[in-house]
Amino acid sequence: MFLLVLFVAIGTMTSSVSAATWNIDDGADLSTIQSIINGAGVGDIISFATDGAYNLAGSINISKSLTILGNGASITGVQNANTYIFNLAVNNSAPEIFKDISISNFTLNAMSTINVANGANNITLDNLTLKGNNTNNGTGINTRGVIGLTINNVVASNFRDAIGVGGGNNTVITNSNFHDLGRNAMSFFQNAGNILVDNNNLTNAQYGIFFGGGVKHIVISNNNITGMSRIGLGLVKAAETASMINNTIVNNNIGIVIKAGDTNHGSPTQVNDILIDGNNISNNSLIGILLENIPESNIAKEINITDNNNITGNGNGYRELMNWSESEWNTEINNSFNIVKNYYIEDAPVTSPLLTITDTISTNVVKNGGKLIYTLTVKNIGNGTSDAITIDTGLLSSIANSVVTYKSTGAFSNNKWTINGLNTGDTASLVLEVQTKKAGTQNIISTLKTSTQNDTSTNPTKLTVNKDIKLSSSNAFSANKVKRNKYFYVTTTIKNTGLDNSSTFNSKIATTKGLKVAATSKSSYASYNKKSQTWTVKKVPAKKTVTLKMKVKATKIGTQKVKVTTNGKSQTKSVKVVK
C-alpha cells in the first residue's frame, strides 16, 4: 500500500502493448521527474503536463531509449554553463540502451539547455524553443560523438553558441532559427562527418556555420545567413566533400571562408571536392568568398564555384573605410572583393618519413616452458622513404627462445629485426613464437632505431612466467618380511621433471610401535629431524632426483605398518616381523 501511494504521488502511468506512458504533473520538482525517468522502461514515453511550468535546480539525466514529450511545457533551469536542463549520458552498466531518445515540444530557459555525450545513437530534438541568458557563455545544444543526430524546428537565442557538434556521424539540422548569439550559430569539429544543414535561418552572431578540422561529407543548402560580424560560412583548416547550394549569404562581414593550414579545431584534411552553386552571396562588407592559404593547384581543381551563383556588391566596407565616393568605387574595384584568392605556390614536397611501432602479445601469463605469440608492426605514416631500420625485440635470449613464424620483410637474428627501409604508407609485420625458459616477471619493450628520427619504443608489456615444478615421489622397501631385531630399508625417491627448482617441503615417516627408525642417509638437499621423524627437503633442483634412505629396526613380532607422506601425498605399506 505504501508503494502504491508513493507512485500516485509522483505521477501516473498508462501502458499499451508497445510502451508505457508516464505523466509528469505540472510543477513537479527535479527529484520527482528524475525518479519517474529512472523507473521508466526502455522505449517508454515521458509526458509533461500540457503548457506546464517547471523550475529545476539541476539536470534531468537520461541514459536509455525514451520519448520525452513536452506538450508545450516550459522548463527553467540553472544559470550555469555546465548544468544542462537535459543531460543525455551513457550508463556504463548498460551502454547498449543509450540510443533512440527524442525530446520535443518544450521551451527551455537556462544558460545551457541540452547536452548529448559520447556513445549516443539516434537522437531527435524537435520543436524546441531554447532561450539562454548570456551571449558570452552557455550552449543551446552540445553534442559529442553522436551517431544519427536530428535537430528540426528549433529556435535558439541568447547563447554563446546555439549548436556545437563534436565528432559523430549522420547529423541533420533543418527548419530551425538561430539568432542573437555571442559566437556561433552552428559549429562542427573533431572530425564530424555526413552533415546536412538545410532550410535554416541564422542571424546576428559572429559566425553562421563554422566547420573545424577533419570535417567531411557536408551539404549546406537553402539556408539564410545574415548579420554575421565575422564569417557567414567558414570551412576552416580545410574540408573534404562539401556542397554549398542555394543559400542566401548576405550582409555579413565575410560571406564564405575556405581556409587550409589552421592549427586548431581538429585533425586536418585536404581541400578537395568543394562545390559552391546557386547561392546569393552579396553585400557582404569585406569579401564575398575568401579562399585562404590554399595551394594554387587546388583552387581550380578542387573548388568549383559555378556561374550559377549571384556574387555581387561585396566589399562595400572597404569603400566606407576609405571614404571613397561612388565614382571612385568603380566596377573593377567592386568586383575584386567578390572572390579573393589568397593562395600560395607549392614548394617541392619535403620528404619526411615517420615510423611507428606497436606490439601485441597473445597472453601475459604463461608457465615456464610454455609458448606465446609476440607480434610487431612497423608503419611509415610520413611522406618519404625511411632509412634502414633496426628493432630490438626486447626478448632476451637468457629468458626465452624466439622463432619467426611470419615476417613480411627484412631479417631476424639474435632477437633483432632489421629492415632495409619502408616507403610512405608501407607496413611491416613480424610474428614470433616465443618459448620461455626462465620464471619471473619482466616488461617487454621493443625499440625501433633509424637515422631519420629518435628511438621509438613500444609501451611496456608485462609478461609473467610462472615456475614449472613437476614433483613425483615413490617409496621402496628392501623387504616385506624381516626377523625381529633385524633391519630393513625404506627409500623415498623424489623427482622434479619441471624446469624450475622446487620450494621447501616435508617428507614424514610414521610407523607402528614395532618399528623404529635407526638411521638415515645424508643429503645436501634435505635434513632429518629424529624427534618428529620428518625430512625437510630444501629443494629439488630442476630435472634432478633426491633420494632419502631410512634404516628401520623391527622390534616386535607381528604385522607392522610404515606410512610415508611426501609433499602432502601418503603411501602406507605393511612389513611382517617374525622370530
C-alpha positions as CSV (number, residue, x, y, z in Angstrom):
1,M,0.0,0.0,0.0
2,F,2.9,2.4,0.8
3,L,4.5,1.9,-2.6
4,L,1.2,2.5,-4.4
5,V,0.6,5.7,-2.5
6,L,4.1,6.9,-3.4
7,F,3.7,6.0,-7.0
8,V,0.4,8.0,-7.4
9,A,2.1,11.0,-5.6
10,I,4.9,11.4,-8.1
11,G,3.0,10.8,-11.4
12,T,0.7,8.5,-13.3
13,M,1.3,5.8,-15.8
14,T,-0.7,4.4,-18.7
15,S,0.5,1.5,-20.7
16,S,0.0,-0.1,-24.1
17,V,1.3,-3.2,-25.8
18,S,4.3,-1.2,-27.2
19,A,5.2,1.3,-24.5
20,A,4.1,2.7,-21.2
21,T,3.3,6.4,-20.8
22,W,4.5,8.2,-17.6
23,N,2.8,11.5,-16.9
24,I,4.6,14.3,-15.0
25,D,2.4,16.6,-13.1
26,D,2.6,20.4,-13.6
27,G,5.2,21.9,-11.4
28,A,6.9,18.7,-10.4
29,D,10.4,19.1,-8.9
30,L,13.7,17.6,-10.3
31,S,13.7,14.7,-7.8
32,T,10.2,13.7,-8.9
33,I,10.9,14.0,-12.6
34,Q,14.2,12.0,-12.3
35,S,12.5,9.3,-10.2
36,I,9.9,8.8,-13.0
37,I,12.6,8.7,-15.7
38,N,14.7,6.2,-13.7
39,G,11.6,4.0,-13.2
40,A,10.5,4.0,-16.8
41,G,11.3,1.1,-19.0
42,V,13.3,1.2,-22.2
43,G,11.2,2.7,-25.0
44,D,8.6,4.3,-22.7
45,I,7.1,7.7,-23.1
46,I,7.5,10.5,-20.6
47,S,4.8,13.1,-21.0
48,F,5.0,16.5,-19.3
49,A,1.8,18.4,-18.4
50,T,0.3,20.4,-21.3
51,D,1.7,24.0,-21.1
52,G,3.1,23.1,-17.7
53,A,5.8,25.2,-15.9
54,Y,8.8,23.6,-14.1
55,N,11.7,25.1,-12.2
56,L,14.6,22.8,-11.8
57,A,17.7,23.0,-9.6
58,G,19.8,20.7,-11.8
59,S,19.9,18.4,-14.8
60,I,17.4,15.8,-15.9
61,N,19.6,12.8,-16.7
62,I,18.7,10.3,-19.4
63,S,20.6,7.2,-20.3
64,K,18.2,4.9,-22.1
65,S,15.7,4.9,-25.0
66,L,12.8,7.2,-24.1
67,T,10.4,9.6,-25.9
68,I,10.2,12.9,-23.9
69,L,7.0,14.9,-24.8
70,G,6.9,18.5,-23.7
71,N,3.3,19.2,-24.8
72,G,4.2,22.9,-24.8
73,A,5.7,22.9,-21.3
74,S,8.3,25.4,-20.2
75,I,11.3,24.4,-18.0
76,T,13.6,27.0,-16.3
77,G,17.0,25.6,-15.3
78,V,20.1,26.7,-13.6
79,Q,22.0,29.7,-14.9
80,N,25.3,27.8,-15.2
81,A,27.0,26.9,-18.4
82,N,27.9,23.4,-17.3
83,T,24.5,22.5,-15.9
84,Y,22.1,21.5,-18.8
85,I,18.4,21.0,-18.4
86,F,18.5,17.7,-20.3
87,N,21.8,15.8,-19.9
88,L,22.0,12.7,-22.1
89,A,24.8,10.5,-20.9
90,V,25.5,6.8,-21.1
91,N,25.1,4.5,-18.1
92,N,28.3,2.4,-18.2
93,S,26.4,-0.7,-16.8
94,A,24.0,-0.6,-19.8
95,P,25.6,1.2,-22.8
96,E,23.5,-0.8,-25.3
97,I,20.3,1.1,-24.4
98,F,21.8,4.6,-24.8
99,K,20.0,5.2,-28.1
100,D,16.7,6.1,-29.7
101,I,16.0,9.2,-27.5
102,S,13.7,12.0,-28.6
103,I,12.9,15.3,-26.9
104,S,10.1,17.5,-28.4
105,N,7.8,20.5,-27.8
106,F,9.4,22.3,-25.0
107,T,10.5,25.8,-24.2
108,L,13.8,25.6,-22.2
109,N,15.3,28.6,-20.3
110,A,18.8,28.2,-19.0
111,M,22.4,29.2,-19.7
112,S,22.9,25.8,-21.3
113,T,19.9,23.5,-22.2
114,I,20.7,20.2,-23.9
115,N,23.9,18.0,-23.7
116,V,24.4,14.7,-25.5
117,A,27.5,12.8,-24.6
118,N,29.7,10.2,-26.4
119,G,28.1,6.9,-27.3
120,A,24.6,8.0,-28.2
121,N,22.8,6.7,-31.3
122,N,19.7,8.1,-33.0
123,I,18.9,11.3,-31.1
124,T,16.0,13.5,-32.2
125,L,15.4,17.1,-30.9
126,D,12.3,18.6,-32.4
127,N,10.0,21.6,-32.0
128,L,12.0,23.3,-29.2
129,T,12.5,26.9,-28.2
130,L,15.8,27.4,-26.4
131,K,16.5,30.6,-24.5
132,G,19.8,31.4,-23.0
133,N,20.6,34.3,-20.7
134,N,24.2,35.3,-21.6
135,T,25.7,35.7,-25.1
136,N,29.2,35.3,-23.6
137,N,28.5,31.9,-22.2
138,G,26.4,28.7,-22.5
139,T,25.3,26.4,-25.3
140,G,21.9,25.6,-26.6
141,I,22.7,22.1,-27.9
142,N,26.0,20.5,-27.2
143,T,26.8,17.0,-28.6
144,R,29.9,14.7,-28.8
145,G,30.3,11.6,-30.9
146,V,26.6,11.1,-31.7
147,I,25.7,8.7,-34.5
148,G,22.4,9.8,-36.0
149,L,21.5,13.3,-34.7
150,T,18.4,15.1,-36.0
151,I,17.6,18.7,-35.0
152,N,14.4,20.0,-36.5
153,N,12.3,23.1,-35.9
154,V,14.4,24.5,-33.1
155,V,14.6,28.2,-32.2
156,A,17.7,29.1,-30.1
157,S,18.8,32.6,-29.0
158,N,20.9,34.4,-26.4
159,F,23.6,31.8,-26.0
160,R,27.3,32.0,-26.8
161,D,26.7,29.0,-29.2
162,A,23.4,27.7,-30.4
163,I,24.7,24.3,-31.5
164,G,28.1,22.6,-31.1
165,V,28.6,19.2,-32.8
166,G,31.9,17.5,-32.0
167,G,32.6,14.3,-33.9
168,G,29.9,11.8,-34.7
169,N,28.2,10.9,-38.0
170,N,25.0,11.5,-39.8
171,T,23.8,14.9,-38.4
172,V,20.8,16.6,-39.9
173,I,19.8,20.2,-38.9
174,T,16.6,21.5,-40.6
175,N,13.9,24.2,-40.4
176,S,15.4,26.0,-37.5
177,N,16.1,29.6,-36.5
178,F,19.2,30.6,-34.5
179,H,19.7,34.3,-33.8
180,D,21.2,36.8,-31.4
181,L,24.2,34.8,-30.3
182,G,27.6,35.6,-28.9
183,R,29.7,33.4,-31.2
184,N,28.4,30.5,-33.4
185,A,25.0,29.7,-34.7
186,M,26.4,26.3,-35.6
187,S,29.8,24.7,-35.2
188,F,31.1,21.3,-36.3
189,F,34.5,20.0,-35.3
190,Q,36.6,17.0,-34.2
191,N,36.1,15.0,-37.5
192,A,32.3,15.2,-37.6
193,G,31.0,13.7,-40.9
194,N,28.0,13.3,-43.1
195,I,26.2,16.5,-42.2
196,L,23.1,18.1,-43.8
197,V,22.2,21.7,-42.9
198,D,19.0,22.7,-44.8
199,N,16.4,25.4,-44.7
200,N,17.6,27.3,-41.6
201,N,17.7,31.0,-40.7
202,L,20.9,32.2,-39.0
203,T,21.1,35.8,-37.9
204,N,23.2,38.1,-35.7
205,A,26.2,36.2,-34.4
206,Q,29.9,36.2,-35.1
207,Y,29.9,33.0,-37.2
208,G,26.9,31.5,-39.0
209,I,28.1,28.0,-39.7
210,F,31.7,27.1,-38.6
211,F,33.4,23.9,-39.7
212,G,36.7,23.0,-37.9
213,G,39.3,20.4,-38.9
214,G,38.6,16.9,-40.2
215,V,35.0,17.6,-41.2
216,K,33.9,15.9,-44.3
217,H,30.8,15.0,-46.5
218,I,28.8,18.2,-45.9
219,V,25.7,19.6,-47.6
220,I,24.7,23.1,-46.7
221,S,21.5,24.1,-48.7
222,N,18.6,26.6,-48.7
223,N,19.8,28.5,-45.6
224,N,19.6,32.2,-44.9
225,I,22.7,33.5,-43.2
226,T,22.9,37.2,-42.5
227,G,24.2,39.7,-39.9
228,M,27.4,37.7,-39.0
229,S,30.1,40.1,-37.7
230,R,32.9,37.8,-38.8
231,I,32.0,35.0,-41.2
232,G,28.8,33.7,-42.6
233,L,30.1,30.3,-43.6
234,G,33.5,29.2,-42.5
235,L,35.3,26.0,-43.6
236,V,38.5,26.4,-41.5
237,K,41.5,24.1,-41.6
238,A,40.2,22.5,-44.9
239,A,37.2,20.4,-45.6
240,E,36.5,17.4,-47.8
241,T,33.5,16.8,-50.0
242,A,31.4,19.9,-49.1
243,S,28.5,21.3,-51.2
244,M,27.0,24.8,-50.6
245,I,23.9,25.0,-52.7
246,N,21.1,27.6,-53.0
247,N,22.0,29.6,-49.8
248,T,21.4,33.3,-49.2
249,I,24.6,34.7,-47.6
250,V,24.2,38.4,-47.4
251,N,25.1,41.4,-45.2
252,N,27.8,39.6,-43.3
253,N,31.4,40.8,-42.7
254,I,32.7,38.0,-45.0
255,G,30.4,35.6,-46.8
256,I,32.3,32.4,-47.1
257,V,35.8,31.4,-46.0
258,I,37.6,28.3,-47.1
259,K,40.9,28.0,-45.3
260,A,43.7,25.5,-45.1
261,G,46.5,25.2,-42.6
262,D,44.8,26.3,-39.4
263,T,46.3,24.7,-36.3
264,N,43.1,24.5,-34.3
265,H,39.7,22.7,-34.3
266,G,40.7,19.0,-35.1
267,S,42.8,17.0,-37.5
268,P,43.4,18.5,-41.0
269,T,42.1,17.2,-44.2
270,Q,42.8,18.3,-47.7
271,V,40.7,20.9,-49.5
272,N,39.0,18.8,-52.1
273,D,35.7,18.3,-53.8
274,I,34.2,21.7,-52.8
275,L,31.0,22.8,-54.7
276,I,29.6,26.3,-54.5
277,D,26.5,26.5,-56.6
278,G,23.2,28.5,-56.8
279,N,24.0,30.8,-53.9
280,N,23.2,34.5,-53.4
281,I,26.5,35.8,-51.9
282,S,26.1,39.6,-51.9
283,N,26.5,42.8,-50.0
284,N,29.0,41.3,-47.5
285,S,31.1,44.1,-46.0
286,L,34.6,42.9,-46.8
287,I,34.6,39.8,-49.1
288,G,32.1,37.5,-50.8
289,I,34.3,34.4,-50.9
290,L,37.8,34.2,-49.4
291,L,40.0,31.2,-50.4
292,E,42.8,31.4,-47.9
293,N,46.1,29.6,-47.6
294,I,45.2,27.0,-50.3
295,P,47.7,25.6,-52.8
296,E,47.4,27.2,-56.2
297,S,46.8,23.9,-57.9
298,N,43.8,23.1,-55.7
299,I,41.9,26.4,-56.4
300,A,40.7,25.3,-59.8
301,K,41.0,21.6,-59.4
302,E,39.2,21.0,-56.1
303,I,37.0,24.1,-55.6
304,N,34.1,24.5,-58.1
305,I,32.5,28.0,-57.9
306,T,29.9,27.8,-60.7
307,D,28.5,30.6,-62.8
308,N,25.1,29.8,-61.2
309,N,25.9,32.0,-58.1
310,N,25.0,35.6,-57.6
311,I,28.2,37.1,-56.2
312,T,27.8,40.9,-56.2
313,G,28.2,44.0,-54.2
314,N,30.7,42.6,-51.7
315,G,33.4,44.8,-50.2
316,N,31.4,48.0,-49.5
317,G,33.0,48.1,-46.1
318,Y,36.3,49.0,-47.7
319,R,34.7,51.9,-49.6
320,E,33.3,53.2,-46.4
321,L,36.6,52.7,-44.6
322,M,38.5,54.7,-47.3
323,N,35.7,57.3,-47.7
324,W,35.6,56.6,-51.4
325,S,32.8,58.1,-53.5
326,E,30.5,56.0,-55.8
327,S,32.5,57.3,-58.8
328,E,35.8,56.3,-57.2
329,W,34.4,52.8,-56.3
330,N,34.4,51.6,-59.9
331,T,33.2,48.3,-61.2
332,E,36.7,46.8,-61.3
333,I,37.3,47.6,-57.6
334,N,33.8,46.4,-56.7
335,N,34.2,43.0,-58.4
336,S,37.6,42.5,-56.9
337,F,36.2,41.7,-53.5
338,N,33.6,39.2,-54.6
339,I,36.1,36.3,-54.7
340,V,39.5,36.8,-53.1
341,K,42.2,34.1,-53.7
342,N,44.9,34.2,-51.1
343,Y,46.7,31.2,-52.4
344,Y,50.4,30.1,-52.5
345,I,52.6,28.3,-54.9
346,E,53.7,25.0,-53.6
347,D,57.3,24.3,-52.9
348,A,58.7,20.9,-53.8
349,P,57.5,18.4,-51.3
350,V,59.7,17.7,-48.4
351,T,60.2,14.0,-47.7
352,S,59.9,13.3,-44.1
353,P,59.3,9.6,-43.1
354,L,57.7,9.0,-39.8
355,L,57.9,5.4,-38.4
356,T,55.6,4.0,-35.7
357,I,55.9,0.7,-33.8
358,T,53.2,-1.3,-32.0
359,D,53.2,-4.8,-30.5
360,T,50.7,-7.4,-29.3
361,I,51.1,-10.5,-27.1
362,S,48.8,-13.5,-27.1
363,T,49.0,-13.9,-23.3
364,N,50.5,-12.1,-20.4
365,V,50.8,-15.1,-18.1
366,V,52.5,-18.4,-19.1
367,K,54.2,-21.3,-17.3
368,N,57.9,-21.6,-17.8
369,G,58.5,-23.7,-20.9
370,G,55.1,-22.5,-22.3
371,K,54.7,-20.7,-25.6
372,L,53.2,-17.4,-26.6
373,I,52.9,-15.3,-29.8
374,Y,54.5,-11.9,-30.0
375,T,53.7,-9.6,-32.9
376,L,55.4,-6.4,-34.0
377,T,54.0,-3.9,-36.6
378,V,56.0,-1.0,-38.0
379,K,54.4,1.6,-40.2
380,N,55.6,4.6,-42.2
381,I,53.0,7.3,-41.8
382,G,55.2,10.1,-43.1
383,N,55.7,11.2,-46.7
384,G,59.1,9.8,-47.6
385,T,61.1,6.6,-47.7
386,S,62.9,5.8,-44.4
387,D,66.5,4.7,-43.9
388,A,67.4,1.3,-42.6
389,I,65.5,0.2,-39.5
390,T,66.6,-2.0,-36.6
391,I,64.1,-3.2,-34.0
392,D,65.4,-4.7,-30.7
393,T,62.5,-7.1,-29.8
394,G,63.2,-6.8,-26.0
395,L,63.1,-10.6,-25.7
396,L,66.4,-11.5,-24.2
397,S,67.8,-14.9,-25.2
398,S,68.5,-15.6,-21.5
399,I,64.8,-15.8,-20.7
400,A,63.2,-17.1,-23.9
401,N,63.8,-18.6,-27.3
402,S,62.1,-16.9,-30.3
403,V,61.3,-18.4,-33.6
404,V,59.9,-16.5,-36.6
405,T,56.5,-17.8,-37.8
406,Y,55.9,-14.9,-40.2
407,K,58.0,-12.0,-41.5
408,S,56.7,-9.6,-44.2
409,T,60.2,-8.2,-44.9
410,G,63.7,-7.9,-43.5
411,A,65.8,-10.3,-41.5
412,F,65.6,-11.6,-37.9
413,S,68.7,-12.7,-35.9
414,N,69.8,-12.5,-32.2
415,N,66.4,-11.0,-31.3
416,K,66.9,-8.1,-33.7
417,W,64.7,-7.4,-36.7
418,T,66.4,-5.4,-39.5
419,I,64.5,-3.8,-42.4
420,N,66.2,-2.0,-45.3
421,G,63.5,0.8,-45.3
422,L,59.8,1.5,-45.7
423,N,58.1,3.6,-48.3
424,T,55.3,6.0,-47.4
425,G,52.3,4.1,-46.3
426,D,54.1,0.8,-46.1
427,T,53.6,-1.6,-43.1
428,A,56.0,-4.4,-42.0
429,S,55.0,-7.2,-39.6
430,L,56.9,-9.8,-37.6
431,V,55.3,-12.7,-35.7
432,L,57.4,-14.6,-33.2
433,E,56.7,-17.9,-31.4
434,V,58.3,-17.4,-28.0
435,Q,59.1,-20.3,-25.7
436,T,60.0,-19.2,-22.2
437,K,62.9,-20.8,-20.3
438,K,63.1,-18.7,-17.1
439,A,60.5,-17.9,-14.5
440,G,59.9,-14.4,-13.3
441,T,58.3,-11.1,-14.4
442,Q,59.6,-8.7,-17.0
443,N,58.4,-5.8,-19.1
444,I,58.8,-6.4,-22.8
445,I,59.8,-3.2,-24.6
446,S,60.8,-3.3,-28.3
447,T,62.7,-0.3,-29.6
448,L,62.9,1.0,-33.2
449,K,66.1,2.7,-34.3
450,T,66.7,4.6,-37.6
451,S,68.8,7.6,-38.6
452,T,65.9,9.8,-39.5
453,Q,64.2,10.0,-36.1
454,N,64.7,9.5,-32.4
455,D,64.5,6.0,-31.0
456,T,60.8,4.9,-30.7
457,S,59.7,2.2,-28.2
458,T,56.5,0.2,-27.7
459,N,54.6,0.7,-24.4
460,P,55.8,-1.8,-21.7
461,T,54.1,-5.1,-21.9
462,K,54.2,-7.1,-18.6
463,L,54.9,-10.8,-19.0
464,T,54.7,-13.1,-16.0
465,V,56.3,-16.5,-16.3
466,N,55.2,-18.8,-13.5
467,K,57.5,-21.6,-12.3
468,D,57.3,-25.0,-13.9
469,I,57.7,-27.5,-11.0
470,K,56.7,-31.2,-11.6
471,L,57.3,-33.3,-8.5
472,S,56.7,-37.0,-8.1
473,S,57.7,-39.4,-5.4
474,S,57.9,-43.2,-4.8
475,N,58.8,-45.4,-1.8
476,A,60.7,-48.7,-1.9
477,F,61.0,-51.2,0.9
478,S,64.0,-53.5,0.9
479,A,61.9,-56.3,2.4
480,N,58.3,-57.0,3.3
481,K,59.3,-59.7,5.9
482,V,62.0,-59.3,8.5
483,K,63.2,-61.1,11.7
484,R,62.8,-59.3,15.0
485,N,65.8,-57.1,15.9
486,K,66.9,-57.1,12.3
487,Y,66.8,-54.2,9.8
488,F,65.2,-53.2,6.5
489,Y,65.4,-50.0,4.4
490,V,62.8,-47.5,3.3
491,T,63.9,-45.4,0.3
492,T,62.0,-42.4,-0.8
493,T,62.8,-41.1,-4.3
494,I,61.6,-37.6,-5.3
495,K,61.8,-36.4,-8.9
496,N,61.4,-32.9,-10.3
497,T,60.9,-33.1,-14.1
498,G,60.0,-29.4,-14.3
499,L,62.2,-26.5,-15.5
500,D,62.4,-24.8,-12.1
501,N,63.7,-25.7,-8.6
502,S,61.0,-26.7,-6.1
503,S,60.4,-24.8,-2.9
504,T,60.8,-26.4,0.5
505,F,58.5,-29.2,1.6
506,N,58.5,-32.1,4.1
507,S,58.6,-35.9,3.9
508,K,57.5,-37.7,7.1
509,I,57.7,-41.3,8.1
510,A,55.3,-42.8,10.6
511,T,55.5,-46.4,12.0
512,T,53.6,-48.6,14.3
513,K,55.3,-49.3,17.7
514,G,57.0,-52.5,16.5
515,L,59.3,-50.5,14.2
516,K,61.9,-47.9,14.9
517,V,64.0,-45.6,12.6
518,A,67.5,-46.5,13.4
519,A,69.5,-44.3,11.0
520,T,69.1,-42.1,7.9
521,S,71.2,-41.2,4.9
522,K,72.7,-37.8,4.3
523,S,71.6,-35.4,1.6
524,S,72.8,-32.0,0.5
525,Y,69.1,-31.1,-0.3
526,A,67.4,-32.5,2.8
527,S,67.8,-32.8,6.6
528,Y,66.1,-35.3,9.0
529,N,64.6,-34.5,12.4
530,K,64.8,-37.6,14.6
531,K,62.2,-36.4,17.1
532,S,59.5,-35.7,14.5
533,Q,60.7,-38.3,12.1
534,T,60.5,-35.7,9.4
535,W,62.7,-34.8,6.4
536,T,62.8,-31.2,5.4
537,V,63.6,-31.0,1.7
538,K,65.0,-27.6,1.0
539,K,64.6,-28.0,-2.8
540,V,64.6,-30.5,-5.6
541,P,66.5,-28.9,-8.5
542,A,65.0,-28.8,-11.9
543,K,65.4,-32.1,-13.8
544,K,67.0,-33.7,-10.7
545,T,66.2,-36.5,-8.2
546,V,66.6,-36.5,-4.4
547,T,66.9,-39.8,-2.6
548,L,66.0,-40.2,1.1
549,K,67.1,-43.5,2.8
550,M,66.0,-44.7,6.2
551,K,67.3,-47.8,8.1
552,V,64.4,-49.3,10.2
553,K,64.7,-51.8,13.0
554,A,62.0,-54.4,13.7
555,T,61.4,-54.6,17.4
556,K,58.1,-56.5,17.8
557,I,56.7,-59.6,16.2
558,G,53.6,-59.1,14.0
559,T,52.4,-57.1,11.1
560,Q,53.8,-53.6,11.3
561,K,53.0,-50.6,9.1
562,V,55.0,-47.8,7.6
563,K,53.4,-44.6,6.3
564,V,55.4,-42.1,4.3
565,T,53.9,-38.7,3.5
566,T,55.9,-36.7,0.9
567,N,54.7,-33.2,-0.1
568,G,51.2,-34.0,1.1
569,K,50.9,-37.4,-0.6
570,S,50.9,-40.5,1.5
571,Q,51.8,-44.2,1.0
572,T,51.3,-47.0,3.6
573,K,53.0,-50.4,3.4
574,S,53.0,-53.4,5.7
575,V,56.0,-55.4,7.0
576,K,55.7,-58.8,8.7
577,V,58.1,-59.2,11.6
578,V,58.9,-62.8,12.6
579,K,61.1,-64.6,15.2
